[in-house]
Amino acid sequence: MYSQRFSLPFLAEVLIASAERRRPGLGPWTPQVRGSLEAGFRTELAEVRARYFELFDDADYWEKVEKNLLEICFPRYCVAAEKQTWLEQHDYGLWRGGDLLARGAYAVLGLLLGLFLVKTPWIPIPPTWDALILFMLLAAPFLPDAQIALKQRSFRQQLANIVADMGEAEAQQKLYQPLPTGSASERLEPLEPISTETVRTPDTGDRTKHEG
C-alpha cells in the first residue's frame, strides 16, 4: 500500500494547484502558455517520481500514474484553464469591467427596480416594504463581484471534478489489478479419481463393488 502523497488524486490536486499559481501571470492563453504549464507539470512530476523510487520499486504503478496525469488530467485542466484565462483577460465579460461608473449605473438601476416593485399596485409586494428599495440600491453595485465569484466558483468546481475523476481512475486501477501468476510448483494438482462405494440396489439388495 502506497502513501497517500503518491496517490493519483492527491498528485493531480498538487500539480493543478502548482499550475494555477503560475497561470495568471503568463498572460493570454497561447500554445506557449500551454507548453510552459506542461513543462511545469513534468518538472513537478519528475521530483515526485524521484522521491517515489527512493521508497518503492513498482515501475508499473508509477507508469500508470504518469500516463493518467499527463494524458488525461493535464489536457482536461487545459480546457478549463483556457476558458478561465479568457474570462480573466476580458474582465469576466462585465460591462466596463465593473468600474465605478458601471457600479453607479447598477445602483441607479437597483433603485428604479426597487421603486417599481414596491410602488406598482399590481405587484403583490406591500407598499410598506420600503427597505427593499434601499436594499436593492445598496446591493446592485456589488453585482459585478457576484458575477465574478460565481464564475470563479464554477472554475474551481471543474478542477475539483478532475481530481475526483482521478480518484475514480485509481479505484478502478486497484480493482482490476492483474492476478499474480504462480510458479509451476504452486499449480493445482489434478484431482484423483473418486472410487465408488458399495451401493445397495433397491430391487435385489445385492452389493456391487467397483474395483479401481
C-alpha positions in Angstrom: 0.0 0.0 0.0 1.5 3.3 -1.1 1.5 6.6 0.9 -1.4 9.0 0.2 1.1 11.5 -1.3 1.7 9.1 -4.2 -2.0 8.5 -4.9 -3.4 9.7 -8.2 -6.0 12.2 -6.9 -3.5 13.7 -4.5 -0.9 14.2 -7.2 -3.5 15.6 -9.6 -4.5 18.2 -6.9 -0.9 19.2 -6.2 0.0 19.6 -9.9 -3.1 21.5 -10.7 -2.6 23.8 -7.8 1.0 24.4 -8.8 -0.1 25.2 -12.4 -2.7 27.6 -11.1 -0.1 29.6 -9.2 1.7 30.2 -12.4 -1.1 30.5 -15.0 -2.4 34.0 -14.1 1.0 35.6 -14.7 1.5 34.0 -18.1 -0.9 36.3 -19.9 -3.4 35.4 -22.7 -3.7 31.7 -23.5 -1.4 30.6 -26.3 0.4 27.4 -27.3 3.5 28.8 -25.5 1.5 29.2 -22.3 0.2 25.6 -22.6 3.7 24.4 -23.2 5.0 26.3 -20.2 2.3 24.7 -18.0 3.1 21.3 -19.3 6.8 21.8 -18.6 5.9 22.7 -15.0 3.7 19.6 -14.8 6.5 17.4 -15.9 9.1 19.1 -13.7 6.9 18.7 -10.6 6.1 15.1 -11.6 9.8 14.3 -12.0 10.6 15.5 -8.5 7.8 13.3 -7.1 9.0 10.4 -9.2 12.5 10.6 -7.7 11.0 10.5 -4.1 8.7 7.7 -5.1 11.5 5.4 -6.3 13.5 6.1 -3.2 10.8 4.3 -1.2 9.2 1.9 -3.7 10.2 -0.3 -6.6 7.0 -0.6 -8.6 7.6 0.9 -12.0 4.3 -0.4 -13.4 2.3 1.6 -10.8 4.2 4.8 -11.5 3.9 4.3 -15.3 0.1 4.2 -14.9 0.2 7.3 -12.6 2.2 9.3 -15.1 0.0 8.3 -18.0 -3.2 9.3 -16.2 -1.7 12.7 -15.1 -0.1 13.6 -18.5 -2.7 12.2 -20.9 -5.9 12.7 -19.0 -5.5 15.1 -16.1 -3.4 17.8 -17.9 -5.5 18.0 -21.1 -8.7 18.4 -19.1 -7.0 21.0 -16.9 -6.0 22.9 -20.1 -9.6 23.0 -21.4 -10.8 24.6 -18.1 -7.8 26.9 -17.7 -8.1 28.2 -21.3 -11.7 29.3 -20.7 -10.8 30.8 -17.3 -7.9 32.7 -18.8 -10.1 34.2 -21.5 -12.6 35.3 -18.8 -9.9 36.9 -16.7 -8.4 38.6 -19.7 -11.8 40.0 -20.7 -12.9 41.1 -17.1 -15.3 38.2 -17.0 -17.5 39.8 -19.7 -18.6 42.6 -17.3 -19.9 45.8 -18.7 -17.0 48.3 -18.5 -15.1 45.7 -16.4 -17.2 46.6 -13.4 -15.6 50.0 -12.9 -17.0 52.8 -10.7 -19.2 54.2 -13.4 -20.7 50.8 -14.1 -21.4 50.3 -10.4 -23.0 53.7 -10.1 -25.3 52.8 -13.1 -26.1 49.5 -11.3 -27.1 51.4 -8.2 -29.4 53.6 -10.1 -31.0 50.6 -11.9 -31.4 48.9 -8.5 -33.1 52.0 -7.1 -35.5 52.2 -10.0 -36.2 48.5 -9.9 -36.9 48.6 -6.2 -39.3 51.5 -6.6 -41.1 49.7 -9.5 -41.5 46.5 -7.4 -42.8 48.3 -4.3 -44.9 51.1 -5.8 -46.5 49.3 -8.7 -50.1 48.4 -7.5 -50.5 45.1 -9.4 -47.3 43.5 -7.9 -48.1 41.7 -4.7 -45.5 43.4 -2.5 -46.7 45.5 0.4 -46.0 49.3 0.0 -44.6 49.2 3.5 -41.5 47.3 2.2 -39.6 50.5 1.6 -36.5 48.7 3.0 -36.4 46.6 -0.3 -35.8 49.8 -2.2 -32.8 50.6 0.0 -31.5 47.1 -0.2 -31.6 47.0 -4.0 -29.9 50.4 -4.1 -27.0 49.2 -1.9 -26.7 45.7 -3.3 -26.8 46.5 -7.0 -23.2 48.0 -7.2 -21.9 44.6 -6.0 -23.5 42.7 -8.9 -20.1 42.5 -10.7 -18.5 41.0 -7.7 -21.2 38.4 -7.5 -20.8 37.5 -11.2 -17.0 37.1 -10.8 -17.5 35.0 -7.7 -19.9 32.6 -9.5 -17.6 32.1 -12.4 -14.6 31.5 -10.2 -16.6 29.0 -8.2 -17.6 27.3 -11.4 -13.9 27.0 -12.4 -12.9 25.6 -9.0 -15.7 23.1 -9.3 -14.3 22.0 -12.7 -10.9 21.5 -11.2 -12.4 19.5 -8.3 -14.2 17.3 -10.8 -10.9 16.5 -12.5 -9.4 15.5 -9.2 -12.5 13.4 -8.3 -12.2 11.6 -11.6 -8.6 10.8 -11.0 -9.7 9.2 -7.7 -12.2 7.0 -9.6 -9.5 6.1 -12.1 -7.2 5.0 -9.3 -10.1 2.9 -7.7 -10.7 1.1 -11.0 -6.9 0.6 -11.4 -6.8 -1.1 -8.0 -10.0 -3.1 -8.7 -8.7 -4.6 -11.9 -5.1 -5.5 -10.9 -3.8 -8.5 -12.9 -3.8 -11.7 -11.0 -0.4 -12.9 -9.9 1.0 -15.9 -11.9 2.1 -18.7 -9.6 5.1 -21.0 -10.2 4.8 -24.5 -11.6 5.0 -25.9 -8.0 2.0 -23.8 -7.0 -0.3 -25.0 -9.7 -3.1 -27.2 -8.6 -2.6 -30.9 -9.0 -5.2 -32.9 -10.9 -7.8 -34.5 -8.7 -7.6 -38.2 -8.0 -10.4 -40.3 -9.4 -13.1 -40.9 -6.8 -13.8 -44.6 -6.2 -17.4 -45.6 -6.0 -18.5 -47.2 -2.7 -20.7 -50.2 -2.3 -24.3 -49.4 -3.3 -27.3 -51.5 -2.4 -29.7 -51.9 -5.3 -33.3 -51.3 -4.3 -34.6 -54.3 -6.3 -32.3 -57.2 -5.3 -30.4 -55.8 -2.4 -27.1 -57.2 -3.9 -23.9 -55.3 -3.3 -21.8 -54.2 -6.2 -18.2 -53.1 -5.9 -16.2 -51.1 -8.3 -12.6 -52.1 -8.3 -10.2 -49.4 -9.5 
